[in-house]
Amino acid sequence: MKSNGVKTMGLHLVLVLGVLLSVFPFYWLAVMSTRTTSDLYKFPPKMWFGTHFADNVHRVFQSIDFFHAFFNTLFVAVVSTVLVLFFDSLAGFAFAKYEFPWKKPLFIILLATMMVPGQLSLVPSFVIMATFGWVGSFKALIIPGMANAFGIFWIRQYATGAVPDELLSAGRMDGCGFFRLYWNVSLPVLRPALAFLGAFTFINAWNDYLWPLIILNDASKYTLQVALSQLNGIYNTDYSMVMAGTFLAVLPLIVLFLFVSRQFIADIAAGAVKD
């Protein structure tokens, strides 16, 4: 019994240490956003909040059109998330519950695309967007990512075990076609998987920096991450201002995580039980 107690205490200490290491970058970001740039270079480093947060935020608002970029990012992230949830769940449901020609080769090709680094597709994607005349528009940010291999794979794996074949057979006996089986029968069952995929997609779209930096050429359409990069000066950088802007950009994601954290934990636990 004493040995088990020591092991449990050791495990708890490791977990607490892991949590502290994970949270520290956010804490440090918050602290530095309330101090001056000179405070970043002092030793020992300042570990508590200062009094310059309002000044730093004011300089951010003076340097970039923060709220315009914020709503640009919100629009792209929300629309991208809705489209990914629809198309990925539709394709994942078909792969999980229907038989059709070339199903296995198509799924293998789908999985193979997950092995290709995204940076390799930047040039071909830009050429395609230029051909369509979408360079500089939100369509170039939303349309190419409206269905992705990870989301289809995730929904397919979840639907295979969560949607009983008997439920679909009962639906067919009631006269349901493919779309009604997908929309009315399967989607309610897939809700936990959709919640995870939605949060995952929203965070990725919100944090995306490289593709918007390449494709957008009009400052009025800059997303938040691209707009924040304009805070870096050519000869020197006001790091406290950059920290304040970054802190404001991260706040919505923290709120989103707190809102869906219970669903995240439930999904991970469900996946562990299935495995």
Beta strands, then each sheet from edge to edge (+ up, - down):
end
